Amino acid sequence: MATVQVAGIPEVLHAIDKQMLTSALEKLGSDRVMRGHVALEHGTRGDWNNCFLAMCFGGYGRLNALLRTPHKEGDEAAVMLGLSNAEVWAVTEAFDHCRAEMQALVEEWLELNHVAAVPA
């Protein structure tokens, strides 16, 4: 990350970690990534109720509610989703600071990896 001056105020520039983000997408799988994709359009930066990982886990507020139960640590989000802490950090940083880049990567990944359900 680099720092630039915007109107005399230092601002940190963020970049996505494509390798770590792609690794997280692989572990989450196409169904969860498809659910998480909704957050890229409608989620709120810094909100564990409707962020990408929350939607991957199972919808608005479920992940946050489980994290607030007694005896849960901050690393529990990674454990519950089957990700490393570095992967959770990469997803969170991309969602909060580089959403357009993340959305492009997620959509490309879904095009290559999502298998549509076959009607019965």
C-alpha positions in Angstrom: 0.0 0.0 0.0 1.2 3.5 -0.8 0.2 6.9 0.7 -0.8 9.9 -1.4 -1.8 13.4 -0.5 -5.4 14.3 -1.3 -6.3 17.9 -0.5 -3.4 17.9 1.9 -4.6 14.8 3.8 -2.6 11.6 3.6 -4.7 8.8 2.0 -3.7 5.1 1.8 -4.0 3.5 -1.6 -5.1 -0.1 -1.5 -4.6 -2.9 -4.0 -6.2 -6.4 -4.0 -4.1 -9.5 -3.5 -5.4 -11.4 -6.5 -3.6 -14.6 -5.5 -5.0 -14.6 -2.0 -8.5 -13.6 -3.1 -8.5 -16.3 -5.8 -7.4 -18.8 -3.2 -10.3 -17.8 -1.0 -12.8 -18.1 -3.9 -11.6 -21.6 -4.6 -12.1 -22.6 -1.0 -15.5 -21.0 -0.7 -16.8 -22.7 -3.9 -19.1 -21.5 -6.6 -22.3 -21.6 -4.6 -21.0 -19.5 -1.7 -19.2 -17.1 -4.1 -22.5 -16.6 -6.0 -24.2 -15.7 -2.8 -21.4 -13.4 -1.8 -21.6 -11.7 -5.2 -24.8 -10.0 -4.0 -22.9 -8.1 -1.4 -20.7 -6.5 -4.1 -23.8 -4.6 -5.3 -25.7 -4.1 -2.0 -23.2 -4.7 0.9 -21.9 -2.0 3.1 -18.2 -1.4 3.7 -17.1 -2.4 7.2 -20.4 -4.1 8.1 -20.1 -7.8 9.0 -23.8 -8.2 8.6 -23.9 -7.8 4.8 -20.3 -8.0 3.6 -19.1 -10.5 1.0 -18.1 -13.1 3.6 -21.4 -12.8 5.5 -23.4 -13.4 2.4 -21.1 -16.4 1.5 -21.8 -17.8 5.0 -25.5 -17.7 4.7 -27.2 -14.3 4.5 -27.6 -11.1 6.3 -26.4 -11.2 9.9 -25.8 -14.9 10.3 -22.0 -14.8 10.4 -22.0 -11.7 12.7 -24.5 -13.4 15.1 -22.4 -16.5 15.4 -19.3 -14.4 16.0 -21.0 -12.6 18.9 -21.9 -15.8 20.7 -19.7 -16.5 23.8 -16.3 -18.1 23.3 -15.9 -17.0 19.7 -12.6 -15.3 18.7 -11.9 -13.0 15.9 -10.3 -15.8 13.9 -13.6 -17.8 14.0 -14.8 -16.2 10.7 -11.8 -17.9 9.0 -12.5 -21.2 10.7 -16.3 -21.1 10.0 -15.7 -20.4 6.3 -12.7 -22.8 5.9 -10.3 -19.9 5.1 -7.0 -18.8 6.4 -6.7 -15.5 8.3 -4.8 -14.1 5.4 -7.6 -15.0 3.0 -10.2 -13.4 5.2 -8.1 -10.3 5.4 -7.6 -10.2 1.6 -11.4 -10.5 1.0 -12.2 -7.9 3.6 -9.7 -5.4 2.3 -10.8 -5.9 -1.3 -14.5 -5.6 -0.3 -13.9 -2.5 1.8 -11.4 -0.6 -0.4 -11.2 -2.0 -4.0 -14.8 -3.2 -4.7 -14.8 -2.6 -8.4 -11.6 -4.6 -8.9 -12.9 -7.3 -6.6 -16.2 -7.5 -8.5 -14.4 -7.9 -11.8 -12.3 -10.7 -10.4 -15.3 -12.4 -8.7 -17.4 -12.2 -11.9 -14.5 -13.6 -14.0 -14.0 -16.4 -11.5 -17.7 -17.2 -11.5 -17.8 -17.3 -15.3 -15.1 -19.9 -15.3 -16.2 -21.9 -12.2 -19.9 -21.6 -11.6 -22.0 -24.6 -12.6 -25.7 -23.8 -13.1 -28.2 -26.1 -11.4 -29.8 -28.5 -13.8 -33.6 -28.4 -13.6 -35.2 -31.7 -12.5 
